[in-house]
């Protein structure tokens, strides 16, 4: 691997124990949804969770009638189940309006999420910072909330961690300013093992955030390692741009995700963050 000049890290699920941190989020999300629908959704919720979890290739994070990520964590699962409930009850049929309502539900519930870092998270961040490399946390979640969580972890050198929230990795759109690099990204790709849908690559808002990091550091995609736990959200666009990839494996990681990372020729997989840090150290 070529020498690295920039590290980009996802947050939820990558640096955190997502099931634990999301438990209060799910409670708050269900309470808000119950209030919106004005009925007890407990039995319907359990039924739809089982339905969605039993069909991992059929359901996921749906935006503009496209699935942009699998139900990899409780945050995405909540959105997928809410879609099912709205469809079942014949509510919020306008796609754009439904999306805005779901985003509002997510943002409100995320404020209640717990702080539950992986046990090696602090050591991993310190290991990266000790190498003197720019470290960016790029997340769909709120910048202020994630910054507070990172400060609470308090790794040595925390003042050098740059958090860029609201990355909207789930939005398939053009960037604010087109350039030749993004122009070369195909609209989608088909992956072996992923049935019934493509992976959408042209996520322009995510690209804007990545490009800002490259402008700040002078690094190129080929000198960047991106680490995340969901291939479609975190790694698919960086792969198309030429970045190095590291997948932090989930308990429910799907085979196509792991196959795609390994097939890239620039990717690796581990169950913890320290293996990623050692990989970066060898390339430093």
FENNORJO-V305476 format. One record per helix or strand of 2 or more residues. SS is the DSSP state (h for helix, s for strand). FROM is the first residue (numbers start at 0). TO is the last residue. If there is no record, write none. Layout:
SS|FROM|TO / SS|FROM|TO
This chain:
s|5|8 / h|17|36 / h|41|52 / s|59|62 / s|65|69 / h|73|88 / h|94|109 / h|120|129 / s|133|137 / h|142|152 / h|157|159 / s|160|163 / h|179|182 / s|187|188 / s|198|199 / h|203|216 / h|220|222 / s|223|227 / h|230|240 / s|243|247 / h|254|262 / s|266|269 / h|272|282
